[in-house]
């Protein structure tokens, strides 16, 4: 199993002018943030060149900062066709045989196909087909393009979105890949997709690169895949789903996992109920392998578009600000408190990463993973262990101000008030808005 870099705190930098990026990156680094995910909405190669120069400056001036490229400019098909600059890293190609990807060297070999009917398998800014990540020549070509337009400019890692891949119609029996029918091999697509970048980074001598991916399959961890759960809804029901999903991912052998804190699909960023959800989700995020705050904070209609054209990243809405300080003083103080807790645990989390790399043990652990002989621990999906030391009980209901938690045998210390509890019992503990029940095992 590959070793992901030590505990990382990710900052997502959105819509910053190139001249502001270096000073912002420096301030983030000084504040304890060591991984920067840069998100732009730009619509042409010229604007990307100024951004690329700023990234190069950050990379050279702040070598400790790990820089990842996210949703920028337009789709991968435009990069492959025109090799013009920054793009969304989406696994699609325009359904046009005149393009280099589809007709490279006179052979149509790099895209997926269908058994019958139209070739189109997706619709994003026009008719698309999926890139065939199962084809080794395709994987090589994808890296060649992204190396030229990103890696060589100072981008360390990649945000590989829509890696299921997303399809207009999920007609797997009809889809064909290099190695077989979609219904037979399709689940492996995200693993083969990230392999293209992993192999390229390895060939460059970068043996620590981490790439963010929306999907995974058995063995994806081999390629240092950091998985997140995608564009989930901003509500408590979805939040509860993430708590359970993280435990299942760990059991599947994929330890490097995260979510969009607050969910992605947010109707109203200024709704007090959403702010409570965000705070509860942030508290939970502190006890996830990767802490990552991301989401489309609606409504979008009151934000002007960056570009009048109907293609490219500039036509997309950016969403409202989504930093810790974007939701008022109370929310900021609570989230900053929990960020400080995360920063204080960096050595512990780094140790978990090391353990995971050596043994495959998950970072988010089901209760029964740590306490297999305790029958009650086999039916506690809404609490979990963060490594072997911390029991975490996220608050999963709007308005809840207390939480029932089952403590296995032993001695447990609440990290919020330092109160000691004897295990082998269920306790109900206070959970005001600034508190998520977390217990450290002390004996």
PyMOL commands that set and color helices and strands:
alter all, ss='L'
color gray80, all
select helices_A, chain A and resi 18-30+45-61+76-82+104-106+136-149+151-153+182-203+220-223+236-251+272-286+313-315+324-327+329-344+346-359+367-370+375-379
alter helices_A, ss='H'
color red, helices_A
select strands_A, chain A and resi 10-14+35-39+66-69+92-94+113-114+122-123+127-130+157-160+175-177+180-181+211-213+225-228+257-258+265-266+296-297+364-365+384-386+390-393+402-407+411-414+420-422+425-430+437-441
alter strands_A, ss='S'
color yellow, strands_A
deselect
rebuild
show_as cartoon
